[in-house]
Amino acid sequence: MQTGAAFLAMSREYLTGHYLPKIRAAVERLTEEDTWWRPNEASNSVGNLMLHLAGNIRQWIVSGVGGAPDVRDRSAEFARRDPLPRDELVAILTEAVLEADAVLARTDPAGLNDRRAAVEHFGMHAGQILYIAKLRTDRDLGFYRLEAGIPRPVWPGHPGGGA
């Protein structure tokens, strides 16, 4: 597989097959209150991070790569203190990821000469969401099972993983 096509395929796999299912599973374990909990004012809640990820992926992939109008209000993603229900947050993020996936699916690999960091950025914030979920639930999220000392993926939606 050519490098550009491999990059697009891997980006799509990480967004839809790794990050989104893990975030969904982690958020399902949180209470509504925990979804908007923040350790301090310099840190973000899971809810704010989910809004931020939806805005980021729409700006950089749906708009930046796909050419859709950029209507992002980045500061509102972090400023929100009036909680949205978890189901609504999951729907917002899922819709954004699926829009980005559709853009990546139709992107010509030859046009990938510009550097883009949206997927890496998504992964960093996904990790923050998973950490907060572990912190607030006091449980391992169970995304890997050890088999003969080798971690095997078992998160929801992963081949060989959970439901």
SULGIZI-V56724 format. One record per residue. N is the residue number from 0. RES is the residue in one small letter. SS is DSSP state (hx for helix, st for strand, lp for the rest). Layout:
BEGIN
N/RES/SS, N/RES/SS
END
This chain:
BEGIN
0/m/lp, 1/q/lp, 2/t/hx, 3/g/hx, 4/a/hx, 5/a/hx, 6/f/hx, 7/l/hx, 8/a/hx, 9/m/hx, 10/s/hx, 11/r/hx, 12/e/hx, 13/y/hx, 14/l/hx, 15/t/hx, 16/g/hx, 17/h/hx, 18/y/hx, 19/l/hx, 20/p/hx, 21/k/hx, 22/i/hx, 23/r/hx, 24/a/hx, 25/a/hx, 26/v/hx, 27/e/hx, 28/r/lp, 29/l/lp, 30/t/lp, 31/e/hx, 32/e/hx, 33/d/hx, 34/t/hx, 35/w/lp, 36/w/lp, 37/r/lp, 38/p/lp, 39/n/lp, 40/e/lp, 41/a/lp, 42/s/lp, 43/n/lp, 44/s/lp, 45/v/hx, 46/g/hx, 47/n/hx, 48/l/hx, 49/m/hx, 50/l/hx, 51/h/hx, 52/l/hx, 53/a/hx, 54/g/hx, 55/n/hx, 56/i/hx, 57/r/hx, 58/q/hx, 59/w/hx, 60/i/hx, 61/v/hx, 62/s/hx, 63/g/lp, 64/v/lp, 65/g/lp, 66/g/lp, 67/a/lp, 68/p/lp, 69/d/lp, 70/v/lp, 71/r/lp, 72/d/lp, 73/r/hx, 74/s/hx, 75/a/hx, 76/e/hx, 77/f/hx, 78/a/hx, 79/r/lp, 80/r/lp, 81/d/lp, 82/p/lp, 83/l/lp, 84/p/lp, 85/r/hx, 86/d/hx, 87/e/hx, 88/l/hx, 89/v/hx, 90/a/hx, 91/i/hx, 92/l/hx, 93/t/hx, 94/e/hx, 95/a/hx, 96/v/hx, 97/l/hx, 98/e/hx, 99/a/hx, 100/d/hx, 101/a/hx, 102/v/hx, 103/l/hx, 104/a/hx, 105/r/lp, 106/t/lp, 107/d/lp, 108/p/hx, 109/a/hx, 110/g/hx, 111/l/lp, 112/n/lp, 113/d/lp, 114/r/lp, 115/r/lp, 116/a/lp, 117/a/hx, 118/v/hx, 119/e/hx, 120/h/hx, 121/f/hx, 122/g/hx, 123/m/hx, 124/h/hx, 125/a/hx, 126/g/hx, 127/q/hx, 128/i/hx, 129/l/hx, 130/y/hx, 131/i/hx, 132/a/hx, 133/k/hx, 134/l/hx, 135/r/hx, 136/t/hx, 137/d/lp, 138/r/lp, 139/d/lp, 140/l/lp, 141/g/lp, 142/f/lp, 143/y/st, 144/r/st, 145/l/st, 146/e/st, 147/a/lp, 148/g/lp, 149/i/st, 150/p/st, 151/r/st, 152/p/st, 153/v/lp, 154/w/lp, 155/p/lp, 156/g/lp, 157/h/lp, 158/p/lp, 159/g/lp, 160/g/lp, 161/g/lp, 162/a/lp
END
